[in-house]
Amino acid sequence: MRKALVVGAGMAALALAACASSDVSKAGDIYVKANGVEIQAGGIATFPAATGGSTSSLMKVVIGNAGDAPLTITRITIEEGGNAFMSFNPLPADRDFPHVVDANELTGDTAYQFQIKYNPGSQFDDRKTRIRIESDDHDEGEFLLIVEPQAKAPKIKVVPDNITFVGATSSDPGVQCFEIRNTGTAVLQLTDNLTFELPTSEFQIIP
């Protein structure tokens, strides 16, 4: 005679939960920050001070792990044909890899760090540099980081930006000087005459 096994509702739910938890796998999850800003795969990081004629600037890149298992970084390379003035500083050494980042270690002791140098001198190259980070990330085994220089454009600056006339009269008018500067990375062209925003009989612009 066969005997039936009767399982109560509570016991069935407990058995199902146990099976589900055993099927969950842990994995590393790459986490990248450039100059303190998180970058997604294929995202762009920009040198904030990379302007033509400037001294060289550095970008700090930190590779962490947002996953619940260790992440192993196997290689970091710069693609050929990128910006002529960007390079590793210094070049990541072969002995650095493989490098293991602990689980849930975003920027701590085991996170891997390197720097990108941009040294345009008096020249300008608007090409982007593509950096590939290879790891055992569960869904992004090859992480692409794109680095670009600051856009080349003029930027007007008026010095000083505010002046107060004191003691000026019709017989002894006051004169104040303004200087127009270009703090950008391209030539600034003044395409129109200097005028006041609102009509005035009290002030005049003297070239």
Secondary structure, 3 states (H helix, E strand, C coil): CCCCCCCCHHHHHHHHHHHHHHCCCCCCCEEEEECCEEECCCCEEECCCCCCCCCCEEEEEEEEECCCCCEEEEEEEECCCCCCCEEECCCCCHHHCCEEECCCECCCCCCEEEEEEECCCCCCCCCCEEEEEEECCCCCCEEEEEEECCCCCCCEEEECCCCCCCCCCCCCCCCCCCEEEECCCCCCCCCCCCCCCCCCCCCCCCC
